[in-house]
Amino acid sequence: MRALITGAGGQLGLELIEGAPPDADLVALDRNTLDIADEGAVGDAVADHKPDVILNAAAYTAVDLAEEEFDRADAVNAAGPDFLRDAAAAGGARLIHVSTDFVFDGAASEPYGSDAVPAPQSVYAKTKLRGEMAVLENPGAVVIRTSRVYSRFGRNFVSSMLDLMRTRDELQVVDDQIGSPTSASGLAQVMWRFAGRSNLTGLWHWTDSGSCTWYEWACAIQAEALDRALLIRGVPIHPVSTADYPTSASRPAYSVLDCSRTIAALGLPQRPWREALSTMLDEMVAPPARPKPSADKA
Ligand SMILES: NC(=O)c1ccc[n+]([C@@H]2O[C@H](COP(=O)([O-])OP(=O)(O)OC[C@H]3O[C@@H](n4cnc5c(N)ncnc54)[C@H](OP(=O)(O)O)[C@@H]3O)[C@@H](O)[C@H]2O)c1
């Protein structure tokens, strides 16, 4: 299988490279080598590399900044997927795209199924919804919604918390927004599974299992990091409300995704989020030696 990975320098992109099947023939293009908001460049890349599958890990992910940068966010999150859909259709490639739990307004109190009605509350979420709708115009494409993605690569809530725990004497973390942390390496494995299953199309949900608030997640990160000497001291962490910690973008109070259809279709169990966090922190201490796939990193 020849696979083109876009956004290959991001945390999910790097995990897609790291976790690629050994026989995958990879073309991994980061933002510098393929701007997905450039229609001509997208068409050329797909025509040149002739992938069987396109795994789109590129996105504008600065949720708060997007409130001031609608055009930039929309170009990457909505127009880019639109261009990728057309290029994939022209080249006969399967497109696998990633979206977000933030497409929901958070008013629910039980997990959102993939048939629940989206009601995005932020610019980022609106652009991501436009992107998933564009991709789903191709009946053979796949969109996977996920949430709270982290990895040992790049910037994410875990790396930000570890930095703050090393530099601050105490922290305040929001305790009234509930979601599911998701390991990017697990999500990458799910994307590779979809890549090999052309009978599975449409909209799917994937996260690690269980849920927590940001505060509960921060407490778990600190406890697990102390256990591994990634931190040399603990700091007090105080729960605060969303009202106490205003941000430019509104975030859903509850955005747990129901992944049961994906679990049944792929035959792949979810990992409890805390177990996946432990594994990632173990890998920060001792990075695994994995066989390298053949990668053409342009
Ligand atoms: N992170 C989360 O908590 C979260 C939650 C739900 C869903 N998601 C979704 O998961 C997917 C993967 O996100 P991630 O966490 O891996 O984000 P990430 O680490 O920010 O990676 C996104 C990558 O896309 C690149 N990019 C930005 N604009 C681009 C463009 N025009 N063309 C090509 N590449 C471009 C970025 O480059 P620069 O860094 O140079 O800008 C970055 O390398 C995205 O679809 C995101 O919306 C993420």
PDBQT file of the ligand as one rigid body, heavy atoms in Angstrom, charges set to zero:
ROOT
HETATM    1  N1  LIG A 301      -4.868  17.926  19.331  1.00  0.00    +0.000 N 
HETATM    2  C1  LIG A 301      -6.109  17.667  19.772  1.00  0.00    +0.000 C 
HETATM    3  O1  LIG A 301      -6.391  17.717  20.967  1.00  0.00    +0.000 OA
HETATM    4  C2  LIG A 301      -7.184  17.253  18.805  1.00  0.00    +0.000 A 
HETATM    5  C3  LIG A 301      -8.477  16.990  19.290  1.00  0.00    +0.000 A 
HETATM    6  C4  LIG A 301      -9.472  16.589  18.382  1.00  0.00    +0.000 A 
HETATM    7  C5  LIG A 301      -9.163  16.455  17.041  1.00  0.00    +0.000 A 
HETATM    8  N2  LIG A 301      -7.899  16.750  16.605  1.00  0.00    +0.000 N 
HETATM    9  C6  LIG A 301      -7.628  16.611  15.179  1.00  0.00    +0.000 C 
HETATM   10  O2  LIG A 301      -6.608  15.635  15.029  1.00  0.00    +0.000 OA
HETATM   11  C7  LIG A 301      -5.865  15.914  13.834  1.00  0.00    +0.000 C 
HETATM   12  C8  LIG A 301      -4.382  15.891  14.150  1.00  0.00    +0.000 C 
HETATM   13  O3  LIG A 301      -4.093  16.973  15.026  1.00  0.00    +0.000 OA
HETATM   14  P1  LIG A 301      -2.739  17.033  15.849  1.00  0.00    +0.000 P 
HETATM   15  O4  LIG A 301      -3.120  16.957  17.263  1.00  0.00    +0.000 OA
HETATM   16  O5  LIG A 301      -1.735  16.089  15.305  1.00  0.00    +0.000 OA
HETATM   17  O6  LIG A 301      -2.320  18.534  15.526  1.00  0.00    +0.000 OA
HETATM   18  P2  LIG A 301      -0.889  19.187  15.303  1.00  0.00    +0.000 P 
HETATM   19  O7  LIG A 301       0.125  18.508  16.155  1.00  0.00    +0.000 OA
HETATM   20  O8  LIG A 301      -1.121  20.652  15.431  1.00  0.00    +0.000 OA
HETATM   21  O9  LIG A 301      -0.570  18.819  13.811  1.00  0.00    +0.000 OA
HETATM   22  C9  LIG A 301      -1.156  19.457  12.705  1.00  0.00    +0.000 C 
HETATM   23  C10 LIG A 301      -0.100  19.587  11.659  1.00  0.00    +0.000 C 
HETATM   24  O10 LIG A 301      -0.685  20.192  10.508  1.00  0.00    +0.000 OA
HETATM   25  C11 LIG A 301       0.260  21.122  10.016  1.00  0.00    +0.000 C 
HETATM   26  N3  LIG A 301      -0.370  22.115   9.161  1.00  0.00    +0.000 N 
HETATM   27  C12 LIG A 301      -0.951  23.291   9.508  1.00  0.00    +0.000 A 
HETATM   28  N4  LIG A 301      -1.369  23.931   8.411  1.00  0.00    +0.000 NA
HETATM   29  C13 LIG A 301      -1.056  23.141   7.348  1.00  0.00    +0.000 A 
HETATM   30  C14 LIG A 301      -1.217  23.266   5.954  1.00  0.00    +0.000 A 
HETATM   31  N5  LIG A 301      -1.808  24.345   5.400  1.00  0.00    +0.000 N 
HETATM   32  N6  LIG A 301      -0.766  22.259   5.166  1.00  0.00    +0.000 NA
HETATM   33  C15 LIG A 301      -0.157  21.178   5.690  1.00  0.00    +0.000 A 
HETATM   34  N7  LIG A 301       0.039  21.014   6.999  1.00  0.00    +0.000 NA
HETATM   35  C16 LIG A 301      -0.417  21.984   7.826  1.00  0.00    +0.000 A 
HETATM   36  C17 LIG A 301       0.864  21.734  11.256  1.00  0.00    +0.000 C 
HETATM   37  O11 LIG A 301       2.060  22.400  10.945  1.00  0.00    +0.000 OA
HETATM   38  P3  LIG A 301       2.541  23.627  11.890  1.00  0.00    +0.000 P 
HETATM   39  O12 LIG A 301       2.738  23.024  13.249  1.00  0.00    +0.000 OA
HETATM   40  O13 LIG A 301       3.784  24.087  11.223  1.00  0.00    +0.000 OA
HETATM   41  O14 LIG A 301       1.414  24.614  11.859  1.00  0.00    +0.000 OA
HETATM   42  C18 LIG A 301       1.067  20.481  12.108  1.00  0.00    +0.000 C 
HETATM   43  O15 LIG A 301       2.292  19.854  11.795  1.00  0.00    +0.000 OA
HETATM   44  C19 LIG A 301      -6.403  17.261  13.326  1.00  0.00    +0.000 C 
HETATM   45  O16 LIG A 301      -7.356  17.021  12.320  1.00  0.00    +0.000 OA
HETATM   46  C20 LIG A 301      -7.067  17.868  14.534  1.00  0.00    +0.000 C 
HETATM   47  O17 LIG A 301      -8.077  18.786  14.169  1.00  0.00    +0.000 OA
HETATM   48  C21 LIG A 301      -6.899  17.121  17.454  1.00  0.00    +0.000 A 
ENDROOT
TORSDOF 0
